[in-house]
Amino acid sequence: MSTEDPGTNGPDYRLLALAAIVPVLIIGAVLIRVVVNRPHDSNAHPGTLTLTVPEEAPTAGCGPADATTLAKQATAVEATVTSVSGSTITLQPKRFFRGEQAEEVQVREGTSKPPAALKLPTFSTGATYLLAGGADGTLTGCGLSGQDSSSLEKLYTSAFG
């Protein structure tokens, strides 16, 4: 293929320009695709982690509150209560053991009081809690969530290192 224009016996600059533009367009399209499809960086806009208090006990009851059971939870966080307002408890996270990190943790209670069999903590402003949550965003009770204590801290350290 000749790059010369048959009418002028000189190079056809239109073909040369096209040959230069095509690679630039391809590279640009690839870069745009990479930027658009980049995974969400949870540290860029961490937002709020919400855990919902279950309204009924598990049908099988509570199993043992051990490190193996705790390690299976999707979320584990140490956080301090900053406010209790109606059915929403807002906490400031100190440390995430597992799960997506957030700037704030909210625990939302349902309309009815959860069963005592769940052994869920009663939240107080200023107190620190160790909280576990399932993949569905439900706060895990049964001794896996509670006010910070040496025994619960040992359990979290055993489960998450």
SULTAFEN-V295687 format. One record per backbone hydrogen bond with DSSP energy under -1.0 kcal/mol. NH is the residue of the N-H (numbers start at 1). CO is the residue of the C=O. Records with the same first field share a line. If there is no record, write none. Layout:
# SULTAFEN-V295687
NH->CO, CO
This chain:
# SULTAFEN-V295687
5->10
8->5
9->5
12->3
13->11
16->12
17->13
18->14
19->15
20->16
21->17
22->18
25->21
26->22
27->23
28->24
29->25
30->26
31->27
32->28
33->29
34->30
35->31
36->32
37->33
44->41
49->104
51->106
52->137
53->108
61->58
66->64
70->66
71->67
73->70
74->133
75->133
76->98
77->131
78->95
79->129
80->92
81->127
82->90
83->90
85->88
88->85
89->107
90->83
91->105
92->80
94->78
95->78
97->76
98->76
103->47
104->47
105->91
106->49
107->89
108->51
109->87
118->115
119->116
126->81
127->124
129->79
130->146
131->77
133->75
134->138
137->134
139->52
140->132
142->118
144->141
146->130
148->128
153->149
154->150
155->151
156->152
157->153
158->154
159->155
160->156
161->157
